[in-house]
Amino acid sequence: MLGLQPQRIRGAMLKRHNSRFQTSAITACSCALFLSMCGIAAKLQAPSHWNLETVLRELDHESKGFRSLTAKIEQTKVTIVVNDKSTESGQISVRHDDKMRIEFTDPDPRTILRSGNELYLYNPKIKRVEEYNLGKHRALVDQFLLLGFGTSGSELEKGYLVTLLGEETLDNHQVVRLELTPKSEDVRNQISKVHIWLDESTWLAAQQQFFETGSGDYFIIHYSNIVRNPRLPDDLFKPRWPKGTAHVQP
């Protein structure tokens, strides 16, 4: 019996060694997993390097160099009560001197033309153009028609309470999302708030969402194939309509 004791002792020692090794291995794996999870959590919780002040400052800077823009446009109107969604698409051209032209081509053609104080809505199907003089409402209209196209940060703050909602990815581009609450009561009676997605590479609008007051309805305008500062001729913004077009001033 005494001759077997060293073997038993060695066996017991080996068993304890294996147990310690297994415990150490489990602890090491647990630590590695914990550190890995901490790293993932840190990435997920890492704050955006943008804050409202820096975003507004970038908009101020980029607005100084904005001259014009062209893009594909897709506008979707969502009516909540009847669960209806309608989409139209086309091309938009904008110039910094208060000129804009939108040519919707699908599903039905129509043109929206703005030049200074004049706004035109042309429907080729019925050969009719509605003509509006913006007059004293020009500043109000500009808040929506030109929103995100060369708009400076200081201009945004004049018309809206601005909230930074965060940083996102849209069309494989990094964008910052702002919520704009109109300061004007007249505007709030029509639009309760606006969300705008700004491309961090250009600081131009990549998408806008307008929420109608009361109904909960909204429409989203999405822009793609954006070209900054192309040359846009004056003729593009002249109100020229085919012969026989009826002119109406509602």
PyMOL commands that set and color helices and strands:
alter all, ss='L'
color gray80, all
select helices_A, chain A and resi 2-45+52-63+135-145+153-159+185-188+234-237
alter helices_A, ss='H'
color red, helices_A
select strands_A, chain A and resi 68-79+84-95+99-106+110-115+118-123+128-133+160-170+173-182+191-199+205-212+218-228+246-248
alter strands_A, ss='S'
color yellow, strands_A
deselect
rebuild
show_as cartoon
